[in-house]
Amino acid sequence: MKLPAIVTAFLLATWTALASGAPVVSAPPAIEAADLDARIERLMRTEDVEGLAIAVIDGRDITHVRAFGHRNVARRQPLETDTIMYGASLTKAAFAYMVLQLVDEGRIGLDRPISDYLDKPLPAYDEGDRSWATLEGQEAWRLLTPRILLTHSSGLANLRFLEPEQALRFHFSPGRGYAYSGEGYYLLQFVLEEGLGLDVKAEMQRRIFDRFGMPDSDMQWRADFAGRLADGYAMDGSFEPHDERSTVSASGSMDTTIADQARMWRGMLAGEGLSRAMRAEWIRPAVPIRTAYKFPTIQASTTRDPRTAAIGLGAGLGVEAWQGPRGPAFAKGGHNEWTGNIAICQQVEDRCVVLLSNSVRAEIIYPEIVELVLGETNYPWWWTYPELHRAR
């Protein structure tokens, strides 16, 4: 897909400016691009991180895009800015942003019950691997709304295969707490497809990937990805090849590049495609998060840690939001055993840093990299990655 001329010109101007040694950030002390890159490379060597990519957004400008290390270590193939990487749960932020465009258009209501959009009761849908039949007799499903599903307050487990015999159930009444739930996103995708007759893949393409000029991102495997894939590396360094994901998943099927993610987060930070009110709603911490850690989600739901309340941590629509030292901030991560991604944005200063890695060990060094770019953010690393980051 050819980028629009205005996007191409914008990127050329941005990267030309970087070559002149312009500061990446203004958070004191300001750091030059070359110095930031050198620090990242040292951190990667120290912690055996195989591959990592970074993008820095400052208001309307993408001020730095760079990739380091390898997409495949054995073959000595470098990880580059157009390497295809797993988006993982960064998909959720993009999906939520797409849904909010539908809300702006009056196609769906954030606080209307999902039953309003379905022709029959949810448990009556019993086909394929997205069957909802195990919710039979659990009338709590009638309380579900798009807002509840997008803020991880449904009471459903993160993934159905974590439940005995994959039988979904409500662990608390919808809207009464927080427990991260990919199943909630699967369900909202189902409502859009079954109830509204939408093609989520097509909507994501038009409303996110095309809107933000993302030619190398898709909700589904594409044959042209094959020659530039990032394979994965677990905490112990073990190898996992990048698979061909054939199923569209609102929870995490996006393949992407760091260059595309830079454009996506720049556009979403600017609120492009949303009304001002809906852009504000996207990052409003609507559901307080008081748990001591994020995963495993259902076990976490009964824990409490005063540090989350101290920073006002809460669930927005597809993102987490909190109060940073310089005002409101928001973030979204994406993780599996071989992938570590995160985007962190400071709202008042209008800045983001996006980090993608095909080596989950990168999560060890993310706090230092983020602080180099944004300064102190108050991001709760101890909540997101409790085994890696204790209170500092």
C-alpha positions in Angstrom: 0.0 0.0 0.0 1.4 3.4 -1.0 1.5 6.1 1.7 -0.3 9.3 1.0 2.1 12.0 -0.2 1.5 14.2 2.8 2.4 11.4 5.2 5.5 10.6 3.2 6.6 14.2 3.2 5.9 14.4 7.0 8.0 11.4 7.8 10.9 12.5 5.6 10.9 15.9 7.3 10.8 14.3 10.7 13.7 11.8 10.1 15.8 14.5 8.4 15.4 16.7 11.5 16.6 13.7 13.6 19.8 13.4 11.6 20.7 16.9 12.6 20.8 15.9 16.3 17.7 17.5 17.5 16.6 16.6 21.1 14.2 13.8 21.4 12.5 15.1 24.4 12.3 18.3 26.5 11.9 16.5 29.8 15.0 17.5 31.8 17.6 16.6 31.0 16.9 16.6 27.3 18.5 13.7 25.5 19.8 13.5 21.9 18.7 10.7 19.6 22.2 9.3 19.4 22.6 9.3 23.2 19.2 7.6 23.7 20.0 4.9 21.1 23.4 4.2 22.8 21.7 3.9 26.2 19.1 1.5 24.8 21.8 -0.7 23.2 23.8 -0.9 26.5 20.6 -1.9 28.4 19.8 -4.5 25.8 23.3 -6.1 26.1 23.1 -6.1 29.9 19.7 -7.9 30.0 20.1 -10.1 26.9 17.3 -8.5 25.0 17.3 -9.8 21.4 15.3 -7.1 19.6 13.6 -3.9 20.4 12.0 -0.9 18.6 11.1 2.5 19.8 9.0 5.5 18.6 8.8 8.9 20.3 5.9 11.2 19.6 5.9 14.9 20.6 2.6 16.5 19.9 2.0 16.4 16.1 5.5 15.2 15.4 7.1 11.8 15.4 10.6 12.7 16.6 12.3 9.3 16.7 11.8 5.9 15.2 14.5 3.3 15.6 15.0 -0.5 15.8 17.7 -2.5 17.5 19.0 -6.1 17.6 17.6 -9.0 15.7 14.3 -10.2 14.4 15.9 -13.7 14.1 19.1 -14.3 16.1 20.1 -17.6 14.5 20.0 -16.1 11.0 21.5 -12.8 12.1 18.5 -10.9 10.6 18.3 -7.4 11.9 15.1 -6.0 13.4 14.2 -2.9 11.4 11.5 -0.2 11.5 9.5 -2.1 8.9 9.8 -5.5 10.6 6.4 -7.1 11.2 5.9 -7.6 15.0 3.0 -8.8 17.2 0.8 -6.0 18.4 -0.6 -8.3 21.1 -2.9 -6.3 23.4 -2.0 -3.0 21.9 -4.8 -4.2 19.6 -7.3 -3.5 22.4 -6.5 0.2 22.4 -6.9 0.5 18.6 -10.1 -1.5 18.7 -11.6 0.7 21.5 -10.6 3.8 19.5 -12.5 2.3 16.5 -15.6 1.5 18.6 -15.6 5.1 19.9 -15.9 6.3 16.3 -19.1 4.1 16.0 -20.3 5.7 19.2 -19.7 9.2 17.8 -21.8 8.2 14.8 -24.7 6.9 16.9 -24.2 3.3 15.7 -23.7 1.9 19.2 -24.1 3.4 22.7 -21.5 3.0 25.4 -24.0 2.5 28.1 -26.7 0.6 26.3 -27.0 -3.1 27.2 -25.6 -5.4 24.6 -28.9 -7.2 24.6 -30.3 -4.2 22.7 -28.2 -5.2 19.7 -28.7 -9.0 19.7 -31.7 -10.8 18.1 -31.7 -13.5 20.8 -30.3 -14.0 24.3 -26.5 -14.2 24.4 -26.3 -17.9 25.7 -28.5 -18.9 22.7 -25.5 -18.3 20.4 -23.8 -21.7 20.4 -21.7 -21.9 17.3 -17.9 -22.2 16.8 -15.2 -21.3 19.2 -16.9 -18.1 20.3 -20.0 -19.9 21.8 -21.6 -18.2 24.7 -23.8 -21.1 25.7 -22.0 -21.7 29.1 -23.5 -18.4 30.3 -27.0 -20.1 30.3 -28.7 -19.4 33.5 -26.4 -16.5 34.4 -28.6 -13.5 33.9 -25.7 -11.1 34.7 -24.9 -11.0 30.9 -27.9 -8.7 30.6 -26.0 -6.0 32.6 -23.2 -5.9 30.1 -22.6 -2.7 28.1 -19.8 -1.7 25.7 -18.3 0.5 28.4 -18.2 -2.3 30.9 -16.6 -4.6 28.3 -14.0 -2.0 27.3 -13.1 -1.1 30.9 -12.5 -4.8 31.9 -15.3 -4.6 34.5 -17.4 -7.5 33.1 -16.5 -10.0 35.7 -15.4 -12.5 33.0 -12.1 -14.3 33.1 -9.3 -13.0 30.9 -9.5 -16.0 28.6 -12.1 -18.9 28.6 -9.4 -21.6 28.4 -8.4 -20.5 31.9 -11.8 -21.7 33.3 -12.6 -25.3 34.2 -13.8 -27.0 31.0 -13.7 -23.5 29.3 -17.0 -22.7 30.9 -17.3 -19.0 31.2 -18.9 -17.5 34.3 -19.2 -14.2 36.1 -16.8 -13.8 39.0 -18.5 -10.6 40.1 -21.4 -8.6 39.0 -20.7 -6.6 35.8 -19.6 -3.0 36.6 -18.7 -3.8 40.2 -14.9 -4.2 39.9 -11.9 -4.5 37.6 -10.4 -7.7 36.2 -8.6 -7.6 32.9 -10.6 -9.6 30.4 -9.8 -10.4 26.8 -13.1 -12.3 26.7 -14.9 -9.0 27.2 -13.2 -7.7 24.0 -14.1 -10.9 22.1 -17.7 -10.4 23.2 -17.9 -6.8 22.0 -16.4 -7.9 18.7 -19.2 -10.5 18.5 -21.8 -7.8 19.3 -20.5 -5.6 16.5 -20.4 -8.5 14.0 -23.6 -10.4 15.0 -25.7 -7.5 16.2 -24.7 -4.6 14.0 -23.6 -6.7 11.0 -20.2 -5.1 10.8 -16.9 -6.7 9.6 -14.5 -5.8 12.3 -11.4 -6.4 10.1 -12.8 -4.0 7.5 -13.7 -1.4 10.1 -10.2 -1.6 11.7 -8.7 -1.2 8.3 -10.7 1.8 7.3 -11.0 3.6 10.7 -7.5 2.9 12.1 -5.0 1.5 9.6 -6.0 3.6 6.6 -6.8 6.7 8.7 -3.4 6.8 10.3 -1.4 5.7 7.2 -0.4 2.2 8.5 0.4 0.1 5.4 2.1 -2.7 7.3 -0.6 -3.4 9.9 -3.5 -5.8 9.7 -5.8 -7.8 12.0 -5.0 -10.9 10.0 -2.0 -12.6 8.5 -0.9 -11.3 5.1 1.3 -13.1 2.6 3.5 -10.0 2.1 4.5 -10.1 5.8 6.4 -13.4 5.4 9.8 -12.0 4.4 10.2 -9.6 7.4 8.7 -11.2 10.5 10.1 -10.9 14.0 10.3 -14.3 15.7 9.9 -14.4 19.5 12.2 -15.0 22.4 11.0 -16.0 25.9 12.5 -15.0 29.3 15.0 -17.9 29.1 15.9 -17.1 25.5 14.0 -19.9 24.0 12.7 -19.4 20.4 9.2 -19.1 19.1 8.5 -18.5 15.4 6.0 -15.8 14.4 2.8 -17.7 13.5 0.3 -16.9 10.8 -2.8 -15.7 12.7 -5.8 -16.4 10.6 -8.5 -15.3 13.0 -9.4 -11.6 13.6 -9.3 -10.9 17.3 -10.2 -7.5 18.9 -8.2 -8.7 21.9 -4.9 -9.1 20.2 -4.5 -10.2 16.6 -2.9 -7.1 15.2 0.4 -7.5 13.3 2.3 -4.2 12.9 5.6 -2.3 12.7 7.1 0.3 14.9 6.8 2.8 12.1 3.0 2.1 11.9 2.6 2.3 15.7 4.3 5.7 15.7 1.7 7.0 13.3 -1.2 5.3 15.1 -0.3 6.7 18.5 0.4 10.1 17.1 -3.0 10.1 15.5 -4.8 8.8 18.6 -3.0 11.2 20.9 -4.2 14.0 18.6 -7.8 12.6 18.8 -8.1 12.3 15.0 -11.4 10.8 13.9 -13.1 11.4 17.3 -15.1 14.2 18.7 -13.4 16.2 21.5 -15.8 14.7 24.0 -15.2 11.1 22.9 -11.4 11.6 22.8 -11.6 12.7 26.4 -13.8 9.7 27.3 -11.3 7.3 25.7 -8.7 8.1 28.4 -10.9 9.0 31.4 -10.2 6.6 34.3 -13.8 5.5 34.6 -13.3 2.4 36.7 -11.0 2.6 39.6 -8.2 0.0 39.7 -7.3 -1.0 43.3 -5.7 -4.4 42.8 -2.2 -5.2 43.8 -1.2 -6.5 40.4 -2.7 -7.0 37.0 -2.3 -10.8 36.2 -3.6 -13.3 36.9 -6.7 -11.3 36.6 -9.4 -13.1 38.7 -7.0 -13.8 41.5 -5.9 -10.1 41.4 -9.5 -8.9 41.6 -9.7 -9.5 45.4 -6.4 -7.9 46.3 -5.8 -4.3 47.3 -2.8 -2.0 47.1 -2.9 1.7 48.3 -0.4 2.7 45.7 -2.9 2.4 42.9 -5.3 4.7 44.7 -2.4 7.2 45.3 -1.9 7.7 41.6 -5.6 7.5 40.7 -5.1 4.4 38.6 -8.2 3.5 36.6 -9.5 1.8 33.4 -10.2 4.0 30.5 -11.7 2.6 27.2 -8.9 0.2 26.1 -6.2 2.0 28.1 -5.1 2.5 31.7 -5.0 6.0 33.0 -3.5 7.6 36.1 -2.1 10.9 37.5 1.5 11.5 36.6 3.8 14.1 38.2 3.0 16.5 35.3 -0.7 15.7 34.9 -2.9 12.9 33.5 -1.2 10.0 31.7 -2.4 6.9 30.0 -0.9 3.7 28.6 -1.5 0.3 27.0 0.7 -2.8 27.1 0.8 -6.0 25.1 2.4 -9.1 26.4 2.8 -12.8 25.8 5.7 -15.2 26.6 7.7 -13.9 23.7 6.5 -10.4 23.2 6.7 -7.2 25.3 5.0 -4.0 24.1 4.0 -0.8 25.8 2.8 2.7 24.8 2.9 5.4 27.5 1.6 8.9 26.9 1.6 12.1 29.0 -1.6 14.0 28.2 -0.7 17.6 29.2 2.7 17.5 27.6 1.3 15.7 24.6 4.1 13.1 24.4 4.2 9.3 24.0 6.9 6.7 23.8 6.0 3.4 22.1 8.2 0.3 22.7 7.8 -3.1 20.8 10.0 -6.1 21.4 10.1 -9.7 20.2 12.1 -10.5 23.4 10.0 -10.5 26.5 13.1 -9.7 28.5 12.7 -6.1 27.2 10.1 -5.5 29.9 13.0 -5.5 32.4 14.5 -2.4 30.8 11.4 -0.5 29.8 11.2 1.6 33.0 14.6 3.1 32.4 14.0 3.8 28.7 10.6 5.4 29.4 12.2 7.7 32.0 15.0 8.6 29.6 12.3 9.9 27.2 9.5 11.2 29.3 11.0 11.7 32.7 9.2 10.2 35.7 5.7 9.2 34.8 4.4 7.4 37.9 3.6 4.4 35.7 2.9 1.4 38.0 5.5 -1.0 36.7 5.1 -3.0 40.0 1.4 -3.5 39.1 1.9 -4.5 35.5 5.0 -6.7 35.9 5.1 -7.6 39.6 7.7 -10.4 39.1 10.1 -8.0 37.4 9.6 -4.6 39.1 9.1 -4.3 42.8 8.5 -0.9 44.4 11.3 1.4 43.6 
